[in-house]
Every structure is written in C-alpha cells, then in structure tokens.
Amino acid sequence: MHKVEAVSVTVNGQAGYDIRVHDWEASVQDYIDTLNRFILDNRCYRSRRPELGACLGCDLCCRERIPVTVIDAFNLPDGSPEQAIVKSLHVYVEGQVVDITMRLDESGGCIYLDRTKGICKIYGQRPLVCQTFICCPATPKAKLLREEIVNTGEDELVRRWFKTGREQGHPIIHEALSPHPDKADYPKTAFAGVQSYKKVILKDICSAGLRRKFEKERGN
C-alpha cells in the first residue's frame, strides 16, 4: 500500500476524489506521485471541459493564478529561485502580502504554455500546483491538504525573496498596491534548505487540525 492514496468518491453527485494518508512520514513527492497517477488513470468529472473527459486538450488552468513554491523555483529552467524571479515569475505585493506566481504572457497564459498544442513546454518541471490540480470535485480535507502544502512552499519562496532583497538592497517587485511587507510574517518552514519534494515530509507541514481530520475519518 502506498503511504498516500487517492481514491474515487462521489462529491455533490459527480465523480471526484479523496486523499487518504496512511503514513505521515510520507513525502510531498509521495503525494504528488499519487495525484499524478490518479489524474492519468481515472475518468473523473472535468467541470471545465466535461466533454473531454481528460486533461489533454484543455489548457484553461494554465491561464489562471499559478502559485509557486521554493522547490518549484529550483526546478524551473532558470536554475535558481533568484533567476526564476527575474525570468519566469511574477512578484505581487499588496500591503503585507507577497504573492509569487508564474508569469503570464500577453495572451494571459503561462509563459511555458505551448499555445499551439495547448500543453506545457516544461511538463516534467511544472510547479506542484499544476501537477496536483484536476478540475473535478474533491473532498474538503483533500482540498485543505493541497492548500497547506502549496501555501507553505510559497511562503518559503517569499522568505527567500526577502533574504535576496536584503543582500541586493532592493527586492524585485513586479506589481504592487501599498506595499509594506514584513519578513516576520514568513517564518522558516519545512521547505527551508531543500531542493526536492522527496525531502519534505507531510507531518512537518500539515497542521494538527488537518491531521486530526484525516485520523478521525480513518478511525471511523
């Protein structure tokens, strides 16, 4: 049995999925691999293009906000988070909130989207949020797990952005509204100092409340 399992369930009358964590020592890579297998092998209801019944041929999610984790920034073709921020990412600061996402092109699509084929040019290096997204229904705890992983990884990228900004004397900001970010809002996370999702363990990321939700269901 895999440490993390994705299972087919019915959500609001449609074919969707749930996540079961059998071992909290599982890595984020275990979680990613599980969802990748599920997305490829299961014909869930695709809410955005239900007529397709599969992701191939649809690029709608490539035209939305795509948050990026610090490990994603290492995996991009640019080679480092610092270079990725310059070449591939978009830093938006509103008040104290810093949001780092994939840069979009003039058509509103991700810069790595092949608009002719409707597929990702860096498919094997695409961000975690891309690898774990499917526009089918999911249970609340499955959504929360994904959200906590993505947010924690993005927060670590922001923390690195602050550090680079201090070293260079001027953090890169592409767009802002009344910016006054505070590095104290972005403490060190389990993503610090690692460049592989195999090195990030779920138990070190997920809140106690979320873990209780999973354990409670497993005990029923």
C-alpha positions in Angstrom: 0.0 0.0 0.0 1.2 3.5 -0.8 1.8 5.9 2.0 -0.6 8.3 0.4 -3.7 7.1 -1.6 -6.1 8.9 -3.9 -9.5 7.2 -4.1 -12.5 7.8 -6.3 -15.5 9.2 -4.4 -18.8 10.9 -5.4 -18.8 14.6 -4.4 -22.1 16.6 -5.0 -23.3 13.9 -7.4 -20.1 13.9 -9.5 -17.1 11.6 -9.8 -14.3 13.2 -7.7 -11.5 12.2 -5.4 -10.4 12.0 -1.8 -6.9 11.6 -0.3 -6.0 9.1 2.4 -2.7 9.4 4.3 -1.6 6.1 5.7 1.7 7.3 6.9 2.5 10.9 7.8 6.2 10.2 7.2 5.2 10.3 3.5 7.0 13.0 1.5 5.4 15.7 -0.6 6.7 13.7 -3.6 4.7 10.7 -2.5 1.6 13.0 -2.5 2.5 14.4 -5.9 3.0 10.9 -7.4 -0.3 9.7 -6.0 -2.3 12.5 -7.6 -0.4 12.3 -10.9 -1.3 8.6 -11.1 -4.9 9.3 -10.2 -5.3 12.1 -12.8 -3.9 9.9 -15.5 -5.8 6.7 -14.6 -9.3 7.9 -13.6 -12.1 9.5 -15.6 -13.4 12.0 -13.1 -15.8 14.7 -14.0 -13.9 17.6 -15.5 -16.0 20.6 -14.6 -14.4 23.0 -17.0 -14.4 20.7 -20.1 -16.7 17.8 -19.3 -16.9 16.9 -22.9 -13.2 15.9 -23.0 -13.2 13.5 -20.0 -9.4 14.1 -19.8 -6.9 16.9 -19.2 -5.1 16.6 -22.6 -6.5 19.2 -24.9 -7.5 21.6 -22.2 -5.3 24.5 -21.1 -7.7 26.6 -19.0 -5.9 26.1 -15.7 -2.7 27.4 -17.5 -4.4 30.8 -17.7 -5.0 31.3 -14.0 -3.0 32.3 -11.0 -0.3 29.7 -10.6 1.4 29.9 -7.2 5.0 28.7 -7.0 6.9 27.0 -4.2 10.6 27.4 -3.4 11.2 23.9 -4.8 9.3 24.8 -8.0 11.6 27.8 -8.4 14.7 25.5 -8.2 13.1 23.1 -10.8 12.3 25.7 -13.4 14.7 26.0 -16.3 16.2 29.2 -14.8 18.3 27.2 -12.3 17.7 29.1 -9.1 14.9 30.9 -7.3 16.7 34.2 -7.7 17.0 33.7 -11.5 13.4 32.4 -11.7 12.1 35.6 -10.1 13.9 37.6 -12.7 12.9 35.5 -15.7 9.8 33.3 -15.1 7.9 34.6 -12.0 5.8 37.5 -11.0 6.0 39.1 -7.6 2.9 41.0 -6.5 2.8 42.8 -3.1 -0.4 44.2 -1.6 0.0 45.6 1.8 1.9 43.0 3.8 1.0 40.1 1.5 3.6 38.9 -1.0 2.3 36.6 -3.8 4.8 34.9 -6.1 3.3 33.2 -9.2 4.2 32.1 -12.7 4.5 34.9 -15.1 1.8 35.2 -17.8 2.3 36.2 -21.4 0.4 38.8 -23.4 -2.4 36.3 -24.1 -2.9 35.6 -20.4 -1.4 32.2 -20.4 1.6 30.8 -18.5 4.8 31.7 -20.3 5.6 28.0 -20.5 2.3 27.1 -22.2 2.6 26.0 -25.8 -0.4 27.8 -27.2 -0.4 25.8 -30.4 -0.6 22.4 -28.8 -2.3 23.5 -25.5 0.3 21.7 -23.4 3.1 22.7 -21.0 6.6 23.1 -22.6 8.3 22.1 -19.3 5.8 19.3 -18.4 8.3 17.4 -16.2 9.3 20.6 -14.4 5.9 22.1 -13.9 5.0 23.5 -10.5 3.4 21.5 -7.7 0.1 23.3 -8.1 0.0 22.2 -11.7 0.9 18.6 -11.0 -1.8 18.3 -8.3 -4.7 20.1 -9.9 -7.7 18.5 -11.6 -10.9 20.3 -12.1 -13.0 17.6 -10.6 -14.8 17.7 -7.2 -12.7 16.9 -4.2 -13.5 16.4 -0.5 -12.8 19.3 1.8 -9.9 17.6 3.5 -8.3 16.8 0.2 -8.5 20.4 -0.8 -7.1 21.5 2.6 -4.1 19.2 2.3 -3.2 20.6 -1.1 -3.7 24.1 0.1 -1.4 23.7 3.2 1.4 22.1 1.1 1.2 24.8 -1.6 0.9 27.7 0.8 3.8 26.5 2.9 6.1 26.1 -0.1 5.1 29.5 -1.4 5.8 31.1 2.0 9.3 29.6 1.9 9.9 31.2 -1.5 8.8 34.5 -0.1 11.2 34.1 2.8 14.0 33.6 0.3 12.8 36.6 -1.7 13.2 38.7 1.5 16.7 37.3 2.0 17.7 38.0 -1.6 16.3 41.5 -1.3 18.4 42.3 1.7 21.5 41.0 0.0 20.9 43.0 -3.2 19.5 46.1 -1.4 16.2 46.1 -3.4 13.8 43.2 -3.6 12.2 42.6 -7.0 8.6 43.7 -7.2 6.7 43.5 -10.5 3.4 44.8 -9.3 2.3 46.4 -6.0 -0.5 48.1 -4.1 0.5 50.0 -1.0 3.4 47.5 -0.3 4.8 47.2 3.2 5.7 43.5 3.5 7.1 42.3 6.8 9.6 39.3 6.9 8.3 38.4 10.3 5.1 37.2 8.6 7.1 34.5 6.8 8.9 32.3 9.4 11.1 29.4 8.4 9.2 26.3 7.1 9.9 22.6 6.4 10.8 23.6 2.9 13.8 25.6 4.1 17.2 24.4 2.7 15.8 21.6 0.5 15.5 21.4 -3.3 13.5 18.2 -3.6 9.9 17.3 -2.7 11.3 13.9 -1.5 12.9 15.8 1.4 9.8 17.5 2.6 7.7 15.3 5.0 3.9 15.8 5.3 3.9 15.6 9.1 6.3 18.6 9.2 3.9 20.7 7.0 0.3 19.8 7.9 -1.4 21.5 10.8 -2.5 19.5 13.8 -6.1 20.3 13.0 -5.8 18.9 9.5 -4.1 15.7 10.7 -6.9 15.2 13.1 -9.4 15.4 10.3 -7.6 12.6 8.5 -7.1 10.5 11.6 -10.8 10.9 12.6 -12.0 9.6 9.2 -9.6 6.7 9.2 -10.9 5.7 12.7 -14.5 5.6 11.5 
